[in-house]
């Protein structure tokens, strides 16, 4: 006992370390947004054709640039006086870019459309503006406003600026929504004002530490971060830390009724909780690290930053939270304090569910699996062929509205040409074939001076650059198909000709995403099966759990396919969403099965597999369901950001977690284990059953 008492200062030290470190960690984490890379081309593999074009085309330009298209539109037409005023606005825009150090080339004069209903001008901006791009574009938009016209700053610069504006909500609105919904759920579950604040504080510290570590890794060039990966990882760390906190808190409350000392109660709670929490965290970490096999840098970046987030969620849940709970003791649960010697309260509802599963396991299993299969049948209809960038931003966007206006009056691909690099000796043949391709409006060689008719093309290292203007909007699905056809046609004209540019980058990203799905999905399943086999010391149980989670994912995708198209009216989905949703749903779905099956493993040693899993369901049902609600709600917070990808991700993960919590973990797994019996633990000793298994009379009476 003296040794134990001497360690009672430990919670104070742990709390002090976390609280003192929070300040410096917060400063480091605050810099993470500044390291985001949201350009599609920056995440493509080196082997992608558009990446090779990007590297080779640098020789054709003395300075890289990102074009901003200044556009004025008037239904009444633009007269000479208005055209003069537009010229003044172009000059003002040029001065703004120069003063900001953002100008990266010559500004074009105003160019009227064929019907004189619109006027455009090109303003090349530096691609290295980073966070300064949005304020520069906003200043340009204010400067070019002209009475009697609708004005836009569009093109790649305008659209990227609008994306940056959308991602600014990640540090504010997103986390406010996530913490707000977690607070409400915890208040309802625990009916205590202190405990929810302690759990949320744990999640907040884990998030602060995760952002700081991610910043150090990104600053050192170890990982790449974009707005989506930062947003998803932030939600993940909040949800995971809260889930692990709920598991520990529930066990601590249970032990406070058995142990008079709050220190002894926490010691027992930690002894029973650390293994499932660590195993759960390890499963998610190893699952998301499989994203390192991705060809896309955006996915490779999401893997490590998510792994860091979950690791620190585990650390915070096993250090800061126990320290805080220990110091508060029973007061943490005020006004419903768990008194020593009082009866442990369990929800009769979950005992009834366990009893139902025990009485009719075949019916429960058949009905549940049939419902999941019926939903999964629609999974192949899920539309993940890609969507135009103009559809990815929900709500108003000056850049996207300008792109639509541009397509009404000019060739849609103006400002974002598709780049073709061809050998000097065959460029004319290549240009002829490219111009004859459906969807290509015009093809012109890149010259050293102004693009005058008959001017000789610039030759760099034996290559000629051709700028192909598409007849369709360059960020559209139709444009991607046009570039795909163009590459096929040029392979026949000259296999040495390669195609790049914005649209080609989108095509390469889509094809890389399809390859990642084929490689990473089996990798995740193998890794998680191995982790479960080590944890449960069984081969049958892991295969059962993985199969049920895969079925749950299929059902989730099937339901999403129906709702996205027929109810929500979404135009489609990004190709990478299925991969990321699969990784998260499998890893997180296994979490709850780990919480259930580790308790079932413990109970099976006394009761046998059938009664063991039913008892585990009865005693863990409440806490696991609360954890599922919290995780689903935190991922649901992603829907507050005006980005279609994150809205769809919020539904897929949120609905999938709820389906897994209420159907797979509550019905399918217990019913299957009850039918399989002790064999579920094969080849461990438990497969032969406990020495003296007794039926659970309490469940039989329910």
N, C-alpha and C positions, 0 to 999 in steps of 0.2 A: 503493500500500500504506500509506503514512503516514496517509492519510485514513481508511482502514478501521480501522487500529489505534487511531486517536484516538476511534473510536466504540465501543470495547470496554467503556467504562464505562456504555454505554446500558442493558444488561440490569440492572445494579445499580440504576440510577435508576428504571426501570420497576417492578422488584420492590419498591423502597422506597415508591414512590407508592401502589401497591396495598395493601401491608401497613399503611402508616400510615393510609390512608383507610378501612381495614376497620372500625376501631373506631367512628368517627362514623357510617359508613353502617349498621352493625349497630344502633346506637341508634335511628336513624330508621326502619329497616325493621321493628324490633320494635313500632313503634306502628301498623303497618298493620292488624293484626287489630282494633284498637279502632275503625276507621273502616268496618267491614263493615256493609252493609245487606242483611239476609236476608229482609225482608218482600216478598212477591210484589207487593203493591200499589205499593211504592216504585219498581218497575221498569217499570210499565205506561206506555204512551204517554198524553199528555194527551188524545188524542181518544177513549180507551177510555171506555165508558159507566160502568164502575165507578169510574174516576178522577174523572169529573164528579160522581158521587154522593158520593164522598169529600170533594170540595171543598164541595159544597152542604150536606151534612149537618152540617158544623161549626156552623152556626147553630142547630141543634137541641140542642146540648149545650154547657154552659158550660166543660166540660173533657173532652178526649179521654181515652180509656182503652182498655186491652186486658184483656178479662175473663179472670179465673182462676176455674175452676169447682172448688169443693171438694166432694168426693164421698166418701160412706161407703157401703159395700155389705155386707149380711149376709144369708146364705141363710136364717137363722132369723128374720129380721125384726128391725126396730128398735123396742124397747119404749120406754116413757115415760122410764125412767131413762137409757137410752142416748141418747135425744133431748136430755135435759138436758145430758149430758156433751158431746154434739156442739155444743150451744150454747156451752159453755165453750171448745171448740176453735175455733169461729168467732171468738169474742172474742179469743182468743190470736192467731189469724191476723191479725185487724185490727190488734192492737198491733204485731205484727212489721212489717206494711206501713207503719204510721204511723211507727215508729222509723226505718225505712229511707227515709222520705220517698217511698214508692212508692204510697201510697193515692191514688186518683184519683176518689173518689165514695163513695156510700153502699154499705155491705155489706148484703146481703139476709139475712133470718133463715133458719134451716134449713127446707128444703122437702122433706117426705117424698114418696116416690113413691106411686102408687095402691095398691100392695100392701104398702107400708111395709117393703120389702126394701132400700130405698136412701134416702139423704137427700143433698140438694145445697144449696149456698149459693154466691152469686156475690160475688166480691171483685174490684172494678175496680182495676187497676194502671196506673201511668203508662206510656205508650208510649215515654217517653224514657229508660228505665232502661239500655238498651244492654247493656254487659257485666255490669251489676249484676242483670239479670233472673235469670240462672241461680242465683246464690247466694241471692237472695230466695226463689225457688221452692223450692230445696232446703231452706231453713229452714222454709218453710211446710209442706212434706211431713213434716218431722220433728215439727213442732208439732201436726199434726192426727191423728197416729197414735192409734188407739183400739183397745184390746184387744177381740177379738170381731168386728171389722170389717176389711174391706180398704179402705184410704183412698187417695185419689188427688188430685193437683192437676193438672187437665186443662184443657180449653178452649184457646183460642189461646195464653194465657200459658204453660201447661204444655207444650204441644207446641213452641212457639218455644224454650223453655228447653232442651228435649231436643235440638233442632237445634243450639243453641249448644254443648251438651255434646259432640255429635258433631264439630263443627268445631274443638273445642279440640285435636284430634289432628293438625291440619294442621301445626303448628309442631314437633311432637315425633315421634309415631309414623310419620307419612307420610314425613318427610324421612329419618328413621333407616332405614326400609325401603328408600327409594330409594338412598341412599348405600351402604347395605349390599350391595344386589344389584349395583350398579355396581362396587364394590370387588372382589367375588367374580369377576365376569366379567373385569375387567381383570387380575386376578392370574392367571387361567387363560390369557388371551390373551398376555400379555407375560412371564409367569413371572418378574416382577421386583417386589421389594418397594417400590422407590422410585418408579417411574413411575406406578403407580396412585394413589399419594398425591398426586403432583403434578397429575395430571389431575383428581382429585376436589377438590383445593384450588382449581383453576381454576373448576370448577363451583360450588363453595361461595362464592367471591368474586363470581362473576357473579350468583348468587342474592342475596347480600347487597346488591350494588349495585342489582339490579332491584327488590327490596323497598323500598329507600330512595327510588328515583325514583318508584315507584308510590305510596308514601306522600305524597310532595310533590304529586303530581298529584291524588290523592284529597283531600288536605287543602285544596288550592286549588279544589276543585269541578270539576276538569277531567274526571275519570273517577269512576265509582262501582265499588265493590268488594264482592263478597259472598264467602262462604266457599268456594263452588265455584270461582269464578274465581281466587281466591288459591291454592287447592290445585292446580288444573290448571296455572296459570302457573308455580308452583314446580317441578312435575314437568317442565314444558316446558323451563325454563332449565337444569335439571340434565341432562336428556337431550341437549339441543342442544349445550351446552358440551362435554359428553363426546364427542359425535359429531364435532364440529369438531376437538376435541383429538386424537381418534384419527386423523383424516385427516392433520393436520399431523405428528403423531408418526411415523406410518408413512413419510411422505416424508422426514422428518429422519433416521430410521434408515437409509433407503435411501441418502441422500446422504453419511452418515458413512462408508460403505464406499467412496465415490468421492472424497471430499475429506479431506485430512489435517487441515485446520483445522476445528474445530467451529463457528467463526464463519462460515466460507465455506459449510459444510454447511447451517447454518440460513438463510443468505442465499438459497441456491438453493431450499431447501425452502419458504421463505416465498414466493419468486417464483412457484413452481408451485402453491402451495396457496391463496394469498389470494383469487384470483379465484373458484374454485368455492365457497369458504367464504362469501365475501361474497354471491355470487349465490344460494347456498342460503339464507342468512339473509334476503336481500331478498325471496326468493320467499315464505318463511314469513311475514315481516312484512307484506308487501302482501296476502297471503291472509287473515291474521287481521284486518287492518284493514278488510276488506270487511264484518266484523261491525258496523261503524259504521252500515251501512245498516239495521240491525235496528230494529224498533219496540220491542223489549224492552230496557230499560236494563241488565238482567243480561248480555245478549249484547254490547251496546255497551261495557260495562265490561270484558268478557273480551278484546275486540279490542285495545284499547290496552295493557292490562297484559301481554298475551301478546307484543305487538310490542316493548314495552320489554324484556321478559325475553330474547327472542331477540337483540335488538340488543346487549345487554350480554353475552350468551353469545358472540357474534361478537367483540366488543371484547376480552373476557378471553382467548379462544382465540388471538387474533392479537397480544396484548401480554404478558400475564402468563405464559402457557405458553411462548412462545418464549424469554422472558427466563430462566425457570427451566431449560428444557432446555439453553439455551446455556451457562449457568453450570455445570451438571452435566456437560454433554458426554456422552461415552460411558458415564460412571458411572451415568447415569440408567437405563441398560438392564442394569445389573449383576444377575445374574452372567453374562448372555449379551450381552457388549458387542459391537457391530458394529465390527470392526477395519478400518482403512484397507486397501483392496486386496483384502479378502475378497469372496467371491462373494455376490451378492444372493440371499437365499433366498426362493423363491416356492413357494406351496403347489401341489404337483403336482395336487391335487384340482381346483383351479379351471382349471388348464390342460387337464385332461381334460374338464371341462364345456365349456370354450370349443371344444375339438376336436370334441366331440359336436355342439354347435350348428352348427359349421362344416360338418360332414359331412352332417347331416340337418336343415337349417333348416326345411324345410316340415313334416316330421313333428313336430319340437319345437314349432313355432308352432301347428300345428293341434291337437296334444294339449293344450298348455297353455291355449290359448284355449277349447277345448271344456270343460275342467274348470272354468275361471272362469265361463263362461256357464252351465254346469249349476248352479253355486252361486248365481249372480246371479238365476236364475229365481225363487228363493224370496224375493228382496228385497221384492216387493210385499206379502208376508204379514207383514212386520215390524209388530208392534203398537205404535204410538206415539200412541195415543189418550189417553194420560194414565193416572195411577194415583192412588189415594187417598194422602193424606199419611201415613196410618197404615201404608202399605206401603213408604214411602220410607226409614224408619229400620230398619236391620237390627239385630236384637238386642232387648234389653229397653228399654222406654220406659214410664215411669209415666204420662206424658201420653196416649200412644196407648192403653194398657190402660184408662185411665180413660175415654177417649172411647168405647171398646167397651162398658164397663160402663154408661156414661151412656145409650147407645142401648138397653140392655136394660130400662131402667126408666122412662125419660122420652122425650119427643119428641126425636129424634136431633139436631135442629138447635138445641136450647136452648143458649144461650150464644153462638151465632154466627148471629144472624138475618140473613136476606137483606133488605136495605134497599130499599124502593120509595119514590121521591119522585114525588108526583102533584100536579097542579094542585088548588087548594082546591075548585073547583067540580065536579070529577069524582072526588074521592077515594073516595067511597062506591062508585061503579061499578067503579073500579079495584080496590078491596078485594074486591068480590064476585067479580070475574073471577079475581083472584089466589087467593082461597080455593078456587075451583072447579078450579084447576089440579092435575093429578095430581102427587103428591109434596109438596104443600104441606099441612102439618098445621093451621096456624092463621094468621090475619092480625089484627093489632091496631094501631090508630093510636098514634103516640107522643104522650103528653100531657105537660103541664108539671109535673104532680104525679104521685102514684101512679096506675098504670094501672087505675082503678076502672071497673066497667061503666057505660056511658053517659057517661063523661067526654069532654069536647070535645077534639079533637086540637089540638096546638100548630101554629100557622100561622106560617111564616117566609118572607117575600118571596113570598107567594102560593102556597107549597108546603106539602103535608102529608106527613109521614113515616109510612110503614107498615112495621111489622116483621113479616116473614113467617117463621114457624118451619117448617123443612122436616121432612118425615117420615123423611128419610134423613140419614146423617151428612154434615155440610156439606162435608167435604173429599173426598168420594167422587166417582167418575165418574158415578154415578146422580144425585148432587146437581147436577153440572154440566149434565146433560141436563135436569133439572127446571128449572133457571134458564133454559136455552135455550128450553124450551117456554113458560116464564112470560113471557119477553120477547116471544115471538111472539104470545101471547094478549093481552098488554097493548098491543101495537101496534094491535090492532083496537079495543080498548076506548078508549084515548087515546094517540096517538103521543107525546104530551109526557111520559108517565110513563117513568121510567128506573129501572133495577135495578142495585144495587151490593151491596157486602158481600164477605165472604171467598170464597164460592163463585163469585160473579160475577167477582171478580178472577182466579180460576183459569180460568174460561171465557175471559175476555179474553186471558189469557196464552197459552192454547192456540190461539186464533184468530190472535193476533199471530205465534206460532211458525210456523203454517202459511203465513202471508204471507211471513215472512222466508225460508223455504225456497225459495219461488218467486222471490224477488228476489236473494238472496245467492249461491245456487248458480251461476247463470250469470255473476254478477259475478266470482266467484273464478276460474272457468274462463277468462274473458277476460283477467283480470290476469295469471294465471300463464302463459298462452300468449304474451302480449306480452313478459314477462320472458325466457322461454326463447328467443323469436325474437331478442331483442337479444343474449343471451348466446351462442347458438350460430350467430348470423348465418344463420339458415335459417328457412324456413316449413314445410317438410315435417316435419322432426324434432320441432318443438314440438307439432304436431298429433298425431303418432304417440305421443309421450310422454304427453300429456294424455289421449288416448283409452285408453291402457293403464292409466293410474291410475284413470280413471273406471270401467273394467271391474273393476279390483281392488277399488274401494270397493263396487261392486254385489255382488261375490262375498262380501265381508266381511259386508255387511248380510244377505245371504241365509243365510250360515252362522249368523250371530247369531240370525236369525229362528227357525231350527230349534232351536238350542241353548237359547235363552232360554225357549222355551215347553216343549219336550219333555224337556230334560235338566235345566236349572237350575230350572225351575218358577217363573220370574219372573211376577208378575201383569200385566206390561205395561211400557211405557216412557214417559218424559216426552217430550212433543212436540218439545222443543228438542234432544234428544240426537242426532237424525239430522243436524241442521244443524251442530252443533259437531263431531261425528265426521267429517262430510264435509269441513269446512274443514281440520281437522287432518290427516286422511288424505291429502287431495289435496296440501296444502302440504308435509307431511313425506315423502310418497311421491315427489314430484318431486325432493326433496333427493337421494335416492340415484341417481336418473336423471341429475341434474346431475353428481354425482361420476363416474358412468360415462361420460356423453356428452362431458364436457369432455376427459377423457383420450382418448376415441375420436376427438374432433375433432383432438387433437394427433397421435395415431397415424395418422389418415387422411391427413394431409399427406404421409406417407412410404409408407404401405402401401395406401391406398385404403380405402373405407368398410367393405368386408366384413372384411378382415383387421385393419383398425384397431379395429373394435368388438370383435373376438374377442381381440385383444391387450389391449385395455382391460379386458375381462372377466377375463382371466387375472391381470392385475397388480393390479386393484382388488378382486377378489372377496373376499379375506380381510378387508381393512379395512372394506369396506362391510358385509359380513355381521356383523362384530363391532359396528359402529355400529348396525345394525338390532337386534341382540340387546340392546344397551344401552338403546336407546330403547324397545323393547317392554317390557323389564324395568322401566324407570323408570315408565312409564305403568301397568304392572301393580301398582306400589306403591299406586296409588289404591284398590285393592280392600281394603286394610287398614282403611279408614275405613268405619264402619257406615252408609253411605248408598247406596241402590240405584243412584242416578244415577251416582255415581262408580265403583261396581263395574261397571256396564254400560259406562261410558266406558273403563275400564281394559281390558275385553275387546275392544271395538270397535277402539280405537287400537292396542293391543298385537298382536292377531291380524292386523289390517290391515297393520301395519308388517312383520310377519314374512312375510305373504303377498306383499307387494310386494318384499321383500328376496330371498326364495328362489325366487319364481316369475316375477314381472313383470320385475324388473331382471336376474335371472340367465338367464332363458330367453326370455320373450316379446320383450323389446326387442332383445337381440342377434340373435335369429333373424329378426325383422322387418327390422332394419337390413341383415343379411346378404343377405336376399332383395331388398330395395329397391336396395341398392348405393349408388353415389355420388350418386344422385338424392336421397337422404335429406338432403343438405346444400344442395339447391336453395333460393334462387338464387345461393348463394355460389360462389366459384371452385372449391371442393372438389367441386361437383356434376359437374364434368368429369373428376374423378379426378386424382391426382398425376401429375406428368410421367413418372415411371418407377416405377410401382407394382410391387412384387415380392411374391410370395406368402410367407406366414410359414411357412418350412420347419420351424421348431421345433414349431409347433402341428400341422403335418401329420404329424410323426413320432410325436406322442403318441397 
